[in-house]
Each structure stands twice: as structure tokens, then as C-alpha cells.
Amino acid sequence: MTERPILNRNLDSKTFRDHYYLKEELIDFCRKNALPVSGGKIEITDRIAHFLDTGKILSVPKTKKKVTVISDIEESTEIEPDIICSEKHRAFFKKHIGRGFSFNVAFQNWLKNNSGKTYKEAIAAYDQILENKKKGKTKIDKQFEYNTYIRDFFADNQGKSLEQAIQCWKYKKQLPGHNRYERADLTAIK
């Protein structure tokens, strides 16, 4: 097995992208090299790759979100642009959906992409998201490689343990290339 290279300035962007690094490692690299640390893992990865290729620091665009303040939420209230899932929103949804309500990623994305629709439509969308989740695979966003790997491991290996899945994940993330599950990863537990 190839040793994962240490993330430093001497690394080229291809080698960097071929290996798995935790977000904490990426942030640490950014701080040591005066790169901005804001954003998600994908944005930070792109910023570091650019820095490794060019030696130049990509600036983060300064965007000021216009926050719409709503006093009371009713079912007929329109979803505000740039919604922030606040305690007021949580209380509304718990009242109308039930105590089991949570702001899952799919629902947060729906809210962000549907400003102007009503909160009544949001309640229906939440129910549909839960229904879709029960019926099968939900999409896991790209930055959640570990979650995707573990889910795919269990889909291919019923009866195996979480400990075995994690062992295979640790093996896989040390290899260059993608971090998607492959049956060949089972060599880590044989």
C-alpha cells in the first residue's frame, strides 16, 4: 500500500487530489499558508489545489446575504430568500410535522431552492422527502465520502459489521485515487 503523502507546499495538485484528507487537515494547511479557511470541504480543496499549482491565494468573494426577518410563520407565509434554519423555523415545523422533525440536508436544500413557495408546501415537501428516503437510496452529497462509502459497503456486504466497514474505509482512504467503495477493499479485513 502506498503511503499517503503529507499535505505540504511541495505537493502537486494531482497528488493532493488523489488522496483523502480530513477537513481539519485542510484547514490546518490553509492556516499555515495564509489561505482563507471559509467554505465547505470542496471549496477548500479547490483553493488548496489552486495554491499548489500556482502559489497564488484565491480570494473568497465577500458576499453579504440579505437576511429577511419574518415575525410569525404561518402555513401561508412565503419561504424567504436565503433562509436560515433558525429555532423559530424549527418550532414551526415541529408544531406542524411533529416532534420527530429535523432539518435534514435534503430538506434544507429544498428550502434554499424554493423561496417564494409557502410553508404549507414545505411541510408537504418534507413528508415527500421522508417517503423517498423510506423507498430507497437517497443522494449523499459529494463532500460526505465516508457516509457514501459506508452505505455502499453495507449494500454489498450484508452481515458485515460497522467495524469491518470502517477498517476497509481506513484502508481505502490511504490509497491514491477515488474513495468510493470497491469489492477489492475487502482485502483490508481478510
FENGIHU-V711426 format. One record per residue. N is the residue number from 1. SS is DSSP state (helix for helix, strand for strand, loop for the rest). Layout:
BEGIN
<<N SS> <N SS>>
END
This chain:
BEGIN
<<1 loop> <2 loop> <3 loop> <4 loop> <5 loop> <6 loop> <7 loop> <8 loop> <9 loop> <10 loop> <11 loop> <12 loop> <13 helix> <14 helix> <15 helix> <16 helix> <17 helix> <18 loop> <19 loop> <20 loop> <21 loop> <22 loop> <23 helix> <24 helix> <25 helix> <26 helix> <27 helix> <28 helix> <29 helix> <30 helix> <31 helix> <32 helix> <33 loop> <34 loop> <35 loop> <36 loop> <37 loop> <38 loop> <39 loop> <40 loop> <41 helix> <42 helix> <43 helix> <44 helix> <45 helix> <46 helix> <47 helix> <48 helix> <49 helix> <50 helix> <51 helix> <52 helix> <53 helix> <54 helix> <55 loop> <56 loop> <57 loop> <58 loop> <59 loop> <60 loop> <61 loop> <62 loop> <63 loop> <64 loop> <65 loop> <66 loop> <67 loop> <68 loop> <69 loop> <70 loop> <71 loop> <72 loop> <73 loop> <74 loop> <75 loop> <76 loop> <77 loop> <78 strand> <79 loop> <80 loop> <81 loop> <82 loop> <83 loop> <84 loop> <85 loop> <86 loop> <87 helix> <88 helix> <89 helix> <90 helix> <91 helix> <92 helix> <93 helix> <94 helix> <95 helix> <96 helix> <97 helix> <98 loop> <99 loop> <100 loop> <101 loop> <102 loop> <103 loop> <104 loop> <105 helix> <106 helix> <107 helix> <108 helix> <109 helix> <110 helix> <111 helix> <112 helix> <113 helix> <114 loop> <115 loop> <116 loop> <117 loop> <118 strand> <119 helix> <120 helix> <121 helix> <122 helix> <123 helix> <124 helix> <125 helix> <126 helix> <127 helix> <128 helix> <129 helix> <130 helix> <131 helix> <132 helix> <133 helix> <134 helix> <135 helix> <136 loop> <137 loop> <138 loop> <139 loop> <140 loop> <141 loop> <142 loop> <143 loop> <144 loop> <145 helix> <146 helix> <147 helix> <148 helix> <149 helix> <150 helix> <151 helix> <152 helix> <153 helix> <154 helix> <155 helix> <156 helix> <157 loop> <158 loop> <159 loop> <160 loop> <161 loop> <162 helix> <163 helix> <164 helix> <165 helix> <166 helix> <167 helix> <168 helix> <169 helix> <170 helix> <171 helix> <172 helix> <173 helix> <174 loop> <175 loop> <176 loop> <177 loop> <178 loop> <179 loop> <180 loop> <181 loop> <182 loop> <183 helix> <184 helix> <185 helix> <186 helix> <187 helix> <188 helix> <189 helix> <190 loop>>
END
